[in-house]
Amino acid sequence: MRTNDVSRLNRSVSVVGQGCWQLGADWGDVADDTAQEILAAAADAGVTFFDTADVYGDGRSERAVGRFVAQRGDSSITVATKMGRRADPHVPSEYHLDNYRRWIDRSRENLGVDTLDLVQLHCPPTEVFEDPQTYDDLRTLVDEGRIARWGVSVETCDQALRALEEPDLASIQIILNIFRRKPLDEVVPAAKEAGVGIIARVPLASGLLSGKYDEHTTFADSDHRTFNREGKAFDIGETFAGVPYEVGVQAAREVAQLTPEGWTTAQLALAWIATVGADTIIPGASTPQQATANAAAGDLPALDDATLEALKGIYDSSIAQHVAHRW
Ligand SMILES: NC(=O)c1ccc[n+]([C@@H]2O[C@H](COP(=O)([O-])OP(=O)(O)OC[C@H]3O[C@@H](n4cnc5c(N)ncnc54)[C@H](OP(=O)(O)O)[C@@H]3O)[C@@H](O)[C@H]2O)c1
């Protein structure tokens, strides 16, 4: 597993990390034992970066990660959590220091640590990113010893660029995948220049980029890929990366044709992100086998120019029109 040193994080992170939303059972049921097996499969394959959030399963994902890390006793592991979605996400006035302390103290308890490695603001409204008080509050939490570092999880490139103005921002989590290329224009180069970590989320476009779904695939009622297709529960961009499902299935077929021999299409999708420059990529997994296969992508070579060009062609002709103007 390759690793990247992120200077603002003051840590080295595995190029493939592990997304832990699924462990909260928000994607259909994931048993506690399965959650521990997924975490172990990832760590056994060299993953050292785990991404969770206080709202995943209302703390269930954090508790699973906390239990795992305590048992593992591996100081190279970084746990990133998030705060901000316990508030009504449409009410900027709910984002203030007292709430931050409350949310963070709950995460410290769930994760079983005094100081959280990295806390990311979890996709708050744009006003929150624009308010200098937000960043002062995050610094206060560092001074209080509640958190070691802070980062942001953003929906749009403009939000990322605003946060990048802060000299102690440690990381940006953003959707970056074969169907979401816009961060490559400004956000990724600016973050690299500043030593800010780029955490690529939804790397498989909620599984579309594994190439395994077709027009008849169905998902559990409790899975956001059923209930958030129209963006009814949260930002539609978090489900299939905001690409209309049938469009995504068809484009993923074209992506699959470019899969190098001996790789899976999901591994091609992860290798693309590593090639274009994320510090850590955080695929979610619903089975330990998926976690193992995803981690193996952290050893694959960079994609060649012909493959990169062909993938850009698929994006330009089928996908850009659905996503580029929004995020
Ligand atoms: N706002 C935010 O900050 C935010 C929002 C979304 C996600 N995230 C973070 O980003 C992480 C990753 O995003 P995501 O989980 O939404 O989407 P994702 O990683 O693009 O897709 C995950 C899904 O892809 C399928 N999959 C995974 N590995 C596979 C493999 N090797 N082969 C075939 N299929 C595979 C699984 O679907 P099946 O279950 O159908 O097999 C899995 O549930 C999350 O876990 C979370 O930590 C953060």
The ligand as an SDF file (V2000), in Angstrom:
LIG
                    3D

 48 52  0  0  0  0  0  0  0  0999 V2000
  -20.8710   14.4560    3.0020 N   0  0  0  0  0  0  0  0  0  0  0  0
  -19.8650   13.6490    3.2670 C   0  0  0  0  0  0  0  0  0  0  0  0
  -18.9300   14.0490    3.9160 O   0  0  0  0  0  0  0  0  0  0  0  0
  -19.8930   12.2350    2.7520 C   0  0  0  0  0  0  0  0  0  0  0  0
  -20.9150   11.8330    1.8840 C   0  0  0  0  0  0  0  0  0  0  0  0
  -20.8560   10.5630    1.3270 C   0  0  0  0  0  0  0  0  0  0  0  0
  -19.8170    9.7050    1.6610 C   0  0  0  0  0  0  0  0  0  0  0  0
  -18.8430   10.0950    2.5500 N   0  0  0  0  0  0  0  0  0  0  0  0
  -17.7320    9.2010    2.9190 C   0  0  0  0  0  0  0  0  0  0  0  0
  -17.1850    8.6390    1.7330 O   0  0  0  0  0  0  0  0  0  0  0  0
  -17.2020    7.2130    1.8190 C   0  0  0  0  0  0  0  0  0  0  0  0
  -17.2890    6.6320    0.4310 C   0  0  0  0  0  0  0  0  0  0  0  0
  -18.4330    7.0570   -0.2700 O   0  0  0  0  0  0  0  0  0  0  0  0
  -19.6850    6.1080   -0.4340 P   0  0  0  0  0  0  0  0  0  0  0  0
  -19.5380    4.9660    0.4600 O   0  0  0  0  0  0  0  0  0  0  0  0
  -20.8600    6.9920   -0.3150 O   0  0  0  0  0  0  0  0  0  0  0  0
  -19.6370    5.6560   -1.9690 O   0  0  0  0  0  0  0  0  0  0  0  0
  -18.6460    4.7380   -2.8050 P   0  0  0  0  0  0  0  0  0  0  0  0
  -17.4230    4.4550   -2.0400 O   0  0  0  0  0  0  0  0  0  0  0  0
  -18.5370    5.4010   -4.1240 O   0  0  0  0  0  0  0  0  0  0  0  0
  -19.5190    3.4230   -3.0250 O   0  0  0  0  0  0  0  0  0  0  0  0
  -19.6510    2.4500   -2.0340 C   0  0  0  0  0  0  0  0  0  0  0  0
  -20.4390    1.2540   -2.5870 C   0  0  0  0  0  0  0  0  0  0  0  0
  -19.7750    0.7300   -3.7160 O   0  0  0  0  0  0  0  0  0  0  0  0
  -19.8770   -0.6850   -3.7530 C   0  0  0  0  0  0  0  0  0  0  0  0
  -18.5260   -1.2350   -3.6950 N   0  0  0  0  0  0  0  0  0  0  0  0
  -17.5330   -0.9040   -2.8250 C   0  0  0  0  0  0  0  0  0  0  0  0
  -16.4180   -1.5890   -3.0920 N   0  0  0  0  0  0  0  0  0  0  0  0
  -16.6930   -2.3860   -4.1460 C   0  0  0  0  0  0  0  0  0  0  0  0
  -15.9350   -3.3310   -4.8740 C   0  0  0  0  0  0  0  0  0  0  0  0
  -14.6590   -3.5790   -4.5830 N   0  0  0  0  0  0  0  0  0  0  0  0
  -16.5380   -3.9950   -5.8850 N   0  0  0  0  0  0  0  0  0  0  0  0
  -17.8240   -3.7390   -6.2030 C   0  0  0  0  0  0  0  0  0  0  0  0
  -18.5970   -2.8610   -5.5440 N   0  0  0  0  0  0  0  0  0  0  0  0
  -18.0250   -2.1740   -4.5320 C   0  0  0  0  0  0  0  0  0  0  0  0
  -20.7180   -1.0810   -2.5570 C   0  0  0  0  0  0  0  0  0  0  0  0
  -22.0550   -1.1650   -2.9980 O   0  0  0  0  0  0  0  0  0  0  0  0
  -22.9650   -2.4860   -2.7540 P   0  0  0  0  0  0  0  0  0  0  0  0
  -23.3740   -2.3590   -1.3320 O   0  0  0  0  0  0  0  0  0  0  0  0
  -24.0730   -2.3170   -3.7410 O   0  0  0  0  0  0  0  0  0  0  0  0
  -22.0940   -3.6710   -2.9980 O   0  0  0  0  0  0  0  0  0  0  0  0
  -20.5220    0.0880   -1.6150 C   0  0  0  0  0  0  0  0  0  0  0  0
  -21.5850    0.2180   -0.7030 O   0  0  0  0  0  0  0  0  0  0  0  0
  -18.3660    6.9260    2.7690 C   0  0  0  0  0  0  0  0  0  0  0  0
  -18.3160    5.6150    3.3010 O   0  0  0  0  0  0  0  0  0  0  0  0
  -18.1680    8.0280    3.7890 C   0  0  0  0  0  0  0  0  0  0  0  0
  -17.1330    7.6620    4.6960 O   0  0  0  0  0  0  0  0  0  0  0  0
  -18.8660   11.3580    3.0810 C   0  0  0  0  0  0  0  0  0  0  0  0
  1  2  1  0
  2  3  2  0
  2  4  1  0
  4  5  1  0
  4 48  2  0
  5  6  2  0
  6  7  1  0
  7  8  2  0
  8  9  1  0
  8 48  1  0
  9 10  1  0
  9 46  1  0
 10 11  1  0
 11 12  1  0
 11 44  1  0
 12 13  1  0
 13 14  1  0
 14 15  2  0
 14 16  1  0
 14 17  1  0
 17 18  1  0
 18 19  2  0
 18 20  1  0
 18 21  1  0
 21 22  1  0
 22 23  1  0
 23 24  1  0
 23 42  1  0
 24 25  1  0
 25 26  1  0
 25 36  1  0
 26 27  1  0
 26 35  1  0
 27 28  2  0
 28 29  1  0
 29 30  1  0
 29 35  2  0
 30 31  1  0
 30 32  2  0
 32 33  1  0
 33 34  2  0
 34 35  1  0
 36 37  1  0
 36 42  1  0
 37 38  1  0
 38 39  2  0
 38 40  1  0
 38 41  1  0
 42 43  1  0
 44 45  1  0
 44 46  1  0
 46 47  1  0
M  CHG  2   8   1  16  -1
M  END
$$$$
